[in-house]
Amino acid sequence: MNIETSYQKNVVLFKLNGRIDLEQISLLESTFGEHLDKGYTRFILNMVDVRDISSSGLGKILSMFKRLELSNGRLALSDLSAVSEYVLDLAGLADVFPTYRSDEQALASFG
């Protein structure tokens, strides 16, 4: 997995590319942690180029979401690939995460 990071209006945008699985999860975890340590609490995960998500990967995204909720932060998902959408539906989490068709819509949702 690769992560491209950009910043807009104090929101961190991670564009994920590849597989989100047990082997790759540490990269997402460390990148997320580094930004939390810097004081960021608003994140968008762009998932258009995600090819697969394992249960471990999904668990990590859910953990990030819950951690941010507890600290008055927020995590939104944008531009889901067909695989991402399918996995969220299959896991019963499609309604848990705020999801948007584009990064622009997700960014606008932060106000």
ROGU-342181 format. One line per field, with one value per residue (C-alpha): residue number from 1; chain; x, y, z; residue in three letters. Coordinates in Angstrom, 1 decimal, m for minus. Example, Ala and Ser with C-alpha at 12.3 -4.5 7.8 and 13.67 -1.06 7.14 Angstrom:
% residues 2
i <- [1 2]
ch <- [A A]
c1 <- [12.3 13.7]
c2 <- [m4.5 m1.1]
c3 <- [7.8 7.1]
aa <- [ALA SER]
***
This chain:
% residues 111
i <- [1 2 3 4 5 6 7 8 9 10 11 12 13 14 15 16 17 18 19 20 21 22 23 24 25 26 27 28 29 30 31 32 33 34 35 36 37 38 39 40 41 42 43 44 45 46 47 48 49 50 51 52 53 54 55 56 57 58 59 60 61 62 63 64 65 66 67 68 69 70 71 72 73 74 75 76 77 78 79 80 81 82 83 84 85 86 87 88 89 90 91 92 93 94 95 96 97 98 99 100 101 102 103 104 105 106 107 108 109 110 111]
ch <- [A A A A A A A A A A A A A A A A A A A A A A A A A A A A A A A A A A A A A A A A A A A A A A A A A A A A A A A A A A A A A A A A A A A A A A A A A A A A A A A A A A A A A A A A A A A A A A A A A A A A A A A A A A A A A A A]
c1 <- [0.0 1.1 m0.2 m0.1 m0.7 m2.0 m3.6 m6.5 m8.1 m6.6 m7.9 m5.4 m6.2 m4.7 m5.0 m4.6 m3.3 m3.1 m4.1 m5.0 m4.0 m2.1 1.3 0.5 m1.5 1.5 2.2 m1.4 m1.1 2.2 1.2 m2.1 m0.3 2.3 m0.5 m2.4 0.8 1.1 m2.5 m4.5 m8.0 m9.7 m9.0 m10.2 m9.3 m9.6 m10.1 m10.5 m7.3 m7.8 m7.7 m8.5 m9.2 m8.7 m10.5 m7.4 m7.3 m11.0 m10.5 m7.7 m9.9 m12.7 m10.2 m9.0 m12.6 m13.4 m10.2 m11.1 m14.7 m13.4 m11.2 m13.8 m12.1 m13.6 m12.8 m14.5 m14.1 m14.2 m14.3 m14.7 m13.5 m16.0 m14.0 m14.0 m17.7 m18.4 m16.3 m17.9 m21.4 m20.4 m19.1 m22.2 m20.2 m21.4 m23.6 m21.0 m18.5 m19.4 m18.8 m18.6 m18.3 m15.4 m12.7 m14.3 m17.6 m15.8 m13.9 m17.0 m18.6 m16.1 m17.5]
c2 <- [0.0 3.5 6.6 10.1 12.8 16.3 19.0 21.2 23.5 21.7 18.4 15.6 13.7 10.2 8.8 5.1 2.9 m0.9 m3.4 m2.7 m5.9 m7.2 m6.7 m3.1 m1.9 m0.7 2.0 3.3 3.1 5.0 7.7 8.2 8.3 10.8 13.2 12.7 13.6 16.8 17.8 16.8 15.5 15.6 13.0 11.9 8.5 8.5 4.9 5.0 3.0 0.4 m3.0 m5.1 m4.7 m7.5 m7.8 m6.5 m3.4 m2.8 m3.2 m0.6 1.9 1.4 1.8 5.1 6.2 5.4 7.0 10.3 10.2 10.1 13.1 15.2 14.5 13.0 10.5 10.5 8.2 9.4 8.1 4.4 1.8 m1.0 m3.3 m0.9 m0.3 m4.1 m4.8 m2.1 m3.4 m7.0 m6.1 m4.1 m0.9 1.1 3.2 3.7 5.8 9.1 8.4 10.9 10.5 12.9 14.5 17.9 16.7 15.1 18.3 20.4 18.2 19.4 22.9]
c3 <- [0.0 m0.7 1.0 m0.6 2.0 1.4 3.6 3.0 5.5 8.5 7.2 6.4 3.1 2.8 m0.7 m0.3 m3.1 m3.1 m0.5 3.1 4.8 7.8 6.1 5.1 8.2 10.1 7.4 7.8 11.6 11.9 9.3 11.2 14.6 13.4 12.3 15.6 17.4 15.4 16.6 13.5 14.3 10.9 8.2 4.9 3.4 m0.3 m1.3 m5.1 m5.7 m2.9 m4.5 m1.4 2.3 4.8 8.1 9.8 7.5 8.1 11.9 11.8 9.9 12.5 15.3 13.8 13.4 17.1 18.4 16.6 17.8 21.4 20.8 19.0 15.7 12.6 9.8 6.5 3.5 m0.1 m3.6 m2.6 m5.1 m5.9 m3.6 m0.7 m1.0 m1.2 1.9 3.9 2.9 3.6 7.1 7.9 8.3 5.3 7.5 10.2 8.3 6.7 3.0 0.1 m3.7 m3.9 m1.8 m2.3 m0.9 2.1 2.7 2.5 5.2 7.7 7.5]
aa <- [MET ASN ILE GLU THR SER TYR GLN LYS ASN VAL VAL LEU PHE LYS LEU ASN GLY ARG ILE ASP LEU GLU GLN ILE SER LEU LEU GLU SER THR PHE GLY GLU HIS LEU ASP LYS GLY TYR THR ARG PHE ILE LEU ASN MET VAL ASP VAL ARG ASP ILE SER SER SER GLY LEU GLY LYS ILE LEU SER MET PHE LYS ARG LEU GLU LEU SER ASN GLY ARG LEU ALA LEU SER ASP LEU SER ALA VAL SER GLU TYR VAL LEU ASP LEU ALA GLY LEU ALA ASP VAL PHE PRO THR TYR ARG SER ASP GLU GLN ALA LEU ALA SER PHE GLY]
***
